[in-house]
């Protein structure tokens, strides 16, 4: 095993879109585990929109990443050395390894990956991506058969799963994405009933009203901004809005305006609720079992994009904000087996 590793630190807090100078790449010795700890070698690193919020010095559901600290990130990897009987070398696990090749972590912070499960799936539909889609839609959105579910960021990792689960639950599903190719993927391959390209639609409200002739019962929001306002204007009585993210404003340098149509919640007795996937940790097994079955039955598809090399993580992160990625975005840090 090598004795040095590469890791990426947060050097400064971004103003707007992150840039190369906001990060520092350094080489350090590979750490060794102590009692109750495990040394993990990263294989695939997940890139997620939430990372942008973690880089800001503001109150959130997790502490901000400190300047000079390793960038936070979920990864799947291989146990290299273990000082805890629950884990053995060669075992695959998922954990908050961060943007580095190796990390020493408490054994209690590791999640074993069952043998035979592809690592891409462990970061995608069987990982936090799948947990977010499952609980955000089913527990917060509470879709019922025959209802209309509108999904923003629908060609992304979470949004594409949300739409497929909604179809499994008997709903009409309409997605919003940023290219014709993405919209075709949603309707032709994933089974969405309609998909709208928000970048080319001359009248986005009119297009969505046509695609949702019976209104919107559940809106799964990944982007925030003007699209949330439009969804509020289409909301049915007792409609539900699940706030998963607001990627359209993560890089804003000025406070964004609030939605003008918020009174729709009052008039329609609607509900808008944010959620954090970590709140459902005790129920992850339920979601994994259901999604595993749907994958085995071919009722869910998952697409992923892998960027090669940890050093490319800062640039790859920007793909989440310009809409050029499709499906789950991840970085290959190392080979599947040492």
C-alpha positions as CSV (number, residue, x, y, z in Angstrom):
1,X,0.0,0.0,0.0
2,X,1.2,3.5,-0.8
3,X,2.3,5.7,2.2
4,X,1.1,9.0,0.8
5,X,-2.3,10.2,-0.5
6,X,-3.9,13.1,-2.2
7,X,-6.7,15.1,-0.6
8,X,-8.6,18.3,-1.5
9,X,-9.2,21.0,1.1
10,X,-11.6,24.0,1.2
11,X,-9.3,27.0,0.9
12,X,-11.8,29.9,0.7
13,X,-15.5,30.3,0.8
14,X,-16.9,30.7,-2.7
15,X,-18.7,33.8,-3.9
16,X,-21.2,32.6,-6.5
17,X,-20.0,29.5,-8.4
18,X,-17.0,27.7,-6.8
19,X,-13.7,28.2,-8.6
20,X,-10.3,26.4,-8.7
21,X,-8.8,28.9,-6.2
22,X,-11.4,27.9,-3.6
23,X,-9.6,24.6,-3.2
24,X,-6.2,23.3,-2.3
25,X,-4.8,20.0,-3.4
26,X,-2.1,18.5,-1.1
27,X,-0.2,15.3,-0.5
28,X,-0.1,13.9,3.1
29,X,0.8,10.6,4.8
30,X,-1.8,7.9,4.8
31,X,-3.2,7.8,8.4
32,X,-3.4,4.6,10.4
33,X,-6.4,3.4,12.4
34,X,-6.5,3.2,16.2
35,X,-8.8,1.2,18.5
36,X,-12.4,1.1,17.1
37,X,-11.3,2.7,13.8
38,X,-11.1,1.6,10.2
39,X,-8.9,2.8,7.3
40,X,-11.0,3.2,4.2
41,X,-9.6,3.6,0.6
42,X,-12.0,5.7,-1.5
43,X,-13.2,4.2,-4.8
44,X,-16.1,6.4,-5.9
45,X,-16.9,9.8,-4.6
46,X,-20.5,11.2,-4.8
47,X,-20.9,14.8,-6.0
48,X,-24.1,16.4,-4.7
49,X,-25.7,19.9,-4.9
50,X,-25.7,20.0,-1.1
51,X,-21.9,20.4,-1.1
52,X,-22.3,24.0,-2.2
53,X,-24.3,24.8,0.9
54,X,-21.7,23.1,3.2
55,X,-19.0,25.5,1.8
56,X,-20.8,28.6,3.2
57,X,-20.3,29.8,6.7
58,X,-23.9,29.7,7.8
59,X,-26.2,27.7,10.0
60,X,-27.5,24.5,8.4
61,X,-28.4,20.9,9.2
62,X,-24.7,20.1,9.4
63,X,-21.8,22.4,10.4
64,X,-20.1,24.2,7.5
65,X,-16.8,22.8,6.2
66,X,-14.0,24.7,8.0
67,X,-11.4,26.5,5.9
68,X,-8.3,24.2,5.6
69,X,-10.5,21.1,6.2
70,X,-11.0,18.2,3.7
71,X,-14.0,18.8,1.5
72,X,-16.9,16.7,2.9
73,X,-18.4,14.0,0.7
74,X,-20.0,10.6,0.7
75,X,-18.0,7.8,-0.9
76,X,-17.9,4.1,-1.3
77,X,-14.6,2.4,-0.7
78,X,-12.6,-0.6,0.5
79,X,-11.5,-1.4,4.0
80,X,-7.7,-1.5,4.0
81,X,-7.1,-2.0,7.7
82,X,-9.4,-2.4,10.7
83,X,-9.1,-2.1,14.4
84,X,-12.7,-3.1,14.9
85,X,-14.0,-6.7,14.7
86,X,-17.1,-5.6,12.7
87,X,-15.0,-4.8,9.6
88,X,-12.4,-6.8,7.7
89,X,-9.9,-5.8,5.0
90,X,-11.3,-6.0,1.5
91,X,-14.9,-5.3,2.6
92,X,-16.8,-2.6,0.7
93,X,-18.4,0.2,2.7
94,X,-20.0,3.6,2.3
95,X,-19.0,6.6,4.5
96,X,-18.3,10.3,4.6
97,X,-14.7,9.7,3.4
98,X,-14.5,13.2,2.0
99,X,-12.4,14.4,-1.0
100,X,-9.4,12.3,-0.2
101,X,-8.0,8.9,-1.2
102,X,-7.8,7.5,2.4
103,X,-9.6,8.2,5.6
104,X,-9.6,6.8,9.1
105,X,-13.1,6.7,10.5
106,X,-14.9,5.3,13.5
107,X,-16.4,1.9,12.7
108,X,-19.8,3.1,13.8
109,X,-19.8,5.6,10.9
110,X,-19.4,3.0,8.2
111,X,-22.2,1.3,6.3
112,X,-21.4,-2.2,4.9
113,X,-22.2,-2.8,1.2
114,X,-23.5,-6.3,0.6
115,X,-21.3,-8.5,-1.6
116,X,-22.3,-8.3,-5.2
117,X,-23.9,-4.9,-5.1
118,X,-22.4,-2.7,-7.8
119,X,-20.7,0.3,-6.2
120,X,-22.4,2.7,-8.6
121,X,-25.8,1.5,-7.2
122,X,-24.6,1.9,-3.7
123,X,-24.0,5.6,-4.3
124,X,-27.1,5.9,-6.4
125,X,-30.5,4.3,-6.0
126,X,-29.4,2.2,-3.0
127,X,-27.5,5.1,-1.4
128,X,-28.4,8.5,-0.2
129,X,-29.8,9.4,-3.6
130,X,-32.4,6.6,-3.4
131,X,-33.1,7.3,0.2
132,X,-33.8,11.0,-0.6
133,X,-36.1,10.2,-3.5
134,X,-38.0,7.4,-1.6
135,X,-38.7,9.3,1.7
136,X,-39.1,12.7,0.2
137,X,-41.7,11.5,-2.2
138,X,-43.5,8.9,-0.2
139,X,-43.4,10.4,3.3
140,X,-43.5,14.1,2.5
141,X,-45.3,14.1,-0.8
142,X,-47.7,11.3,0.1
143,X,-48.7,10.6,-3.6
144,X,-52.0,8.8,-4.2
145,X,-52.9,6.7,-7.3
146,X,-54.2,8.9,-10.0
147,X,-52.7,12.1,-8.7
148,X,-50.3,14.3,-10.7
149,X,-46.7,14.6,-9.5
150,X,-44.5,17.3,-10.9
151,X,-40.7,16.9,-10.5
152,X,-38.1,19.6,-11.1
153,X,-34.5,18.6,-11.9
154,X,-36.2,15.5,-13.2
155,X,-33.2,14.2,-15.2
156,X,-30.9,14.4,-12.1
157,X,-30.0,11.6,-9.8
158,X,-32.8,12.2,-7.3
159,X,-35.5,13.6,-9.7
160,X,-35.3,10.7,-12.1
161,X,-35.9,8.2,-9.2
162,X,-38.7,10.3,-7.8
163,X,-40.6,10.2,-11.1
164,X,-40.1,6.4,-11.5
165,X,-41.3,5.7,-8.0
166,X,-44.3,8.0,-8.5
167,X,-45.2,6.0,-11.6
168,X,-44.9,2.7,-9.6
169,X,-47.4,4.3,-7.2
170,X,-49.9,4.9,-10.0
171,X,-49.4,8.6,-10.5
172,X,-49.3,10.8,-13.6
173,X,-45.7,12.2,-13.7
174,X,-44.5,15.3,-15.4
175,X,-40.8,16.3,-15.3
176,X,-38.9,19.5,-15.9
177,X,-35.4,19.3,-17.3
178,X,-32.9,21.4,-19.2
179,X,-32.6,19.8,-22.6
180,X,-34.6,18.0,-25.2
181,X,-32.4,14.9,-24.9
182,X,-33.1,14.8,-21.2
183,X,-36.8,15.2,-21.7
184,X,-36.8,12.4,-24.3
185,X,-34.9,10.1,-21.8
186,X,-37.6,10.9,-19.2
187,X,-40.5,10.0,-21.4
188,X,-39.1,7.4,-23.7
189,X,-37.0,5.4,-21.2
190,X,-38.2,6.2,-17.7
191,X,-41.9,6.3,-18.4
192,X,-42.7,9.9,-17.5
193,X,-46.1,11.0,-19.0
194,X,-44.6,14.4,-20.1
195,X,-41.4,16.4,-19.8
196,X,-40.8,20.1,-20.4
197,X,-37.5,21.7,-21.4
198,X,-37.5,24.8,-19.2
199,X,-34.7,26.4,-21.3
200,X,-36.6,26.3,-24.5
201,X,-40.2,26.7,-23.4
202,X,-41.5,30.2,-24.4
203,X,-44.2,30.1,-21.8
204,X,-43.2,27.7,-19.0
205,X,-46.3,28.2,-17.0
206,X,-48.5,27.5,-20.1
207,X,-46.5,24.5,-21.0
208,X,-46.8,23.0,-17.5
209,X,-50.5,23.8,-17.3
210,X,-51.0,21.9,-20.6
211,X,-48.9,19.0,-19.3
212,X,-50.8,19.0,-16.0
213,X,-54.5,19.5,-17.1
214,X,-55.8,18.4,-13.7
215,X,-53.4,20.6,-11.8
216,X,-50.5,19.5,-9.5
217,X,-51.1,17.3,-6.4
218,X,-47.5,16.8,-5.5
219,X,-44.5,19.0,-6.5
220,X,-41.1,17.5,-5.7
221,X,-38.8,20.6,-5.8
222,X,-35.1,20.2,-6.5
223,X,-34.5,23.7,-7.9
224,X,-36.5,26.4,-6.1
225,X,-36.6,29.9,-7.8
226,X,-39.2,30.8,-10.4
227,X,-40.3,27.2,-11.0
228,X,-41.5,26.9,-7.4
229,X,-43.6,29.9,-8.0
230,X,-45.1,28.3,-11.1
231,X,-45.8,25.1,-9.2
232,X,-47.6,27.0,-6.5
233,X,-49.8,28.5,-9.2
234,X,-50.8,25.0,-10.4
235,X,-51.3,23.5,-6.9
236,X,-54.6,21.6,-6.3
237,X,-56.5,21.6,-3.1
238,X,-54.6,19.8,-0.4
239,X,-51.6,19.7,-2.6
240,X,-48.2,19.0,-1.2
241,X,-44.8,20.4,-2.0
242,X,-41.7,18.5,-0.9
243,X,-38.7,20.8,-0.7
244,X,-35.6,18.7,-1.4
245,X,-33.3,21.4,-2.7
246,X,-33.0,24.8,-4.4
247,X,-30.1,24.4,-6.8
248,X,-31.1,27.4,-8.9
249,X,-30.2,29.7,-6.0
250,X,-27.2,28.0,-4.3
251,X,-24.7,30.2,-6.0
252,X,-26.7,33.4,-5.7
253,X,-24.7,36.4,-4.4
254,X,-27.9,38.3,-3.4
255,X,-30.9,37.0,-1.4
256,X,-33.4,35.6,-3.9
257,X,-37.0,36.9,-3.9
258,X,-39.6,34.8,-2.2
259,X,-42.4,33.1,-4.2
260,X,-45.1,35.5,-5.2
261,X,-47.7,32.7,-5.3
262,X,-47.3,31.6,-1.7
263,X,-51.0,32.4,-0.9
264,X,-51.8,29.4,-3.0
265,X,-50.9,27.4,0.1
266,X,-53.6,29.2,2.0
267,X,-56.3,29.2,-0.6
268,X,-55.8,25.5,-1.5
269,X,-55.0,24.4,2.1
270,X,-51.7,23.1,0.7
271,X,-48.6,22.1,2.5
272,X,-44.9,22.9,1.7
273,X,-42.4,21.0,3.8
274,X,-38.6,20.7,3.7
275,X,-36.9,17.5,4.7
276,X,-33.4,16.1,5.4
277,X,-32.8,12.5,4.4
278,X,-30.7,11.9,7.5
279,X,-33.9,12.1,9.6
280,X,-35.0,8.8,8.1
281,X,-31.8,6.9,8.9
282,X,-33.5,4.3,11.1
283,X,-35.8,3.4,8.1
284,X,-33.1,3.2,5.4
285,X,-33.5,-0.6,5.3
286,X,-37.2,-0.2,4.2
287,X,-36.2,1.9,1.3
288,X,-33.3,-0.3,0.3
289,X,-35.5,-3.4,0.3
290,X,-38.2,-1.7,-1.9
291,X,-35.8,-0.1,-4.4
292,X,-33.8,-3.3,-4.7
293,X,-36.9,-5.2,-5.6
294,X,-37.9,-2.5,-8.2
295,X,-34.4,-2.7,-9.7
296,X,-34.6,-6.5,-9.9
297,X,-38.0,-6.2,-11.6
298,X,-36.7,-3.7,-14.1
299,X,-39.2,-1.0,-12.9
300,X,-36.4,1.4,-12.0
301,X,-33.5,2.5,-14.1
302,X,-30.5,4.4,-12.9
303,X,-28.0,6.4,-15.0
304,X,-24.6,7.6,-13.7
305,X,-21.7,9.6,-15.0
306,X,-18.2,9.0,-13.6
307,X,-15.4,11.5,-13.8
308,X,-11.9,10.0,-13.6
309,X,-9.5,11.4,-11.0
310,X,-9.9,13.0,-7.6
311,X,-8.1,16.1,-8.9
312,X,-11.0,16.7,-11.2
313,X,-13.6,16.9,-8.5
314,X,-13.7,20.7,-8.2
315,X,-14.4,21.2,-11.9
316,X,-16.8,18.2,-12.0
317,X,-18.8,19.7,-9.2
318,X,-19.8,22.6,-11.5
319,X,-21.6,20.2,-13.8
320,X,-24.3,20.0,-11.2
321,X,-25.0,23.7,-11.6
322,X,-24.8,24.2,-15.4
323,X,-27.1,21.2,-16.0
324,X,-24.6,19.3,-18.1
325,X,-24.8,16.1,-16.0
326,X,-27.5,13.5,-16.3
327,X,-28.2,11.0,-13.6
328,X,-25.8,10.4,-10.7
329,X,-22.5,12.3,-10.9
330,X,-19.5,10.7,-9.2
331,X,-15.7,10.8,-9.3
332,X,-13.5,7.7,-9.5
333,X,-10.9,8.1,-6.9
334,X,-9.3,4.6,-7.2
335,X,-9.8,1.2,-8.6
336,X,-12.5,-1.2,-7.4
337,X,-9.8,-3.5,-5.9
338,X,-6.3,-2.5,-4.7
